[in-house]
């Protein structure tokens, strides 16, 4: 079992930046064995993929809508994955979730992820 806890959300003006963190814990959970993903869900919309990083950390993937603005990274020593979000737009407003996929390559398919956090709200004002 694992627990994922997101933090770092908040209210920011368009063009601003935020860095989300997701800390993982669990007695038998080995963070370095998991690919990590970020997903988001805006009100009235389906959950969508944002970014993912492979379990090895060697590969990362992004949705076209955030490519060039968001950066995913991981710190295995801290059991934490980050999402640096720059040049934020009002359409980035959503609840952001992190998720973990055992030995994953970093897929955009949400059903591949075994563990999910509770989410953190990001609101971008125009």
N, C-alpha and C positions, 0 to 999 in steps of 0.2 A: 504494500500500500504506500501511497505517496500523497503528500499535500503540497499544493502549489498556491502561493499567495502573491498576488499582484499588488504593486504599489506604484505611485508616481503620477497617477492621473490627476486631472484638475481642469481648471478653466484657463484658456490662453487665447490671445488675440490671433487672428489670421496672420500668417507669416512668422509666428513664434515657434518655439521648440519645447518639447517635453522629452524626458527619458523615463520610460517605464521599466520597472524591474519585476522579476518573478523569481521568488525564492522557493526552492524545493526542499522538502524534508521527508524523512521516512526511514524507519529502522532498517528496512531491507532494500531501500531504494538507492541505487547507484547512479547518480546523476550523469556521470560520463558515459553511461550506456544508452542514453536516451537522446533522440532528436527532439528539438524544442520548436514549437511553432507559436505564432501569434495570430489570433483571429479577432474579428470585431463584428459587432452587431448593432446596427442603428435602429431606432424605433421604427417599427412597421416593416423592417427588412429582414431578410435571411442573414444568418451568420456567413461571413465571408473570410477567406484566407487573406492574411496580410504578409507574413514572412515566416520563414523557417530556416533552421540551421541543422545540419546533419549531426549525428551522434559523435562523429569524429571531429566536428568543427571545420572540416575542410571545404564544405559546400554550403552555400546559402541561396535562398530563393525568395523572390518578391513578387507580389501582385503588381501588375502593370501600373495600377493607380498610385502606387507608393514608390516605385522604382526611382532611384536617384534622390529621394527625400528621406527615406527611412533606412536605418541600418540595424540589423540584428547581430548580436554578439553573445558569447557565453563565457563565463568564468567558472571552470569546473572546481577550482579551489574554494569558491564561495557558494557552489550549488545554485548559481543564479544566471538567468538569461535576461538580456536587456533588449529594449527596442528604443533606439534613438530616433526621434521624430523631429524633423526640421521642416521649415516652410509649410507649416500646417495650414490646412484649408478648412472652411466650415464643413465640407463634406467628409472630413475625417472624424467628425463627431460621432461617437459610438461608445459602447462598452467594449473594452479590450480584454481578451482572455488569452492566457498562455496555456499550452498543452504539451504533454510529453508522450513520445512514441518510442517504444523500446527498439533499439538498433535501427531506427528509421533513417532514411536518406534525406528527409526533409520534405515531406509531401504536403500538397495543398488540400488533400482529402481529409476532412475532419474526422471521419469515421476510423481513421488509422490510429488516432491518438487515444491512449488508454486513460490518461489522467488530465484533468482540467482544473483550472483555478476558478475562483468565484467572480473574477472580473474587476476592472477598475474603469471608472467613467472618465472619458476625455471629451471636453466640450471646447469647440473652437468658435469664437465669436467673430463676426464679420466687421 
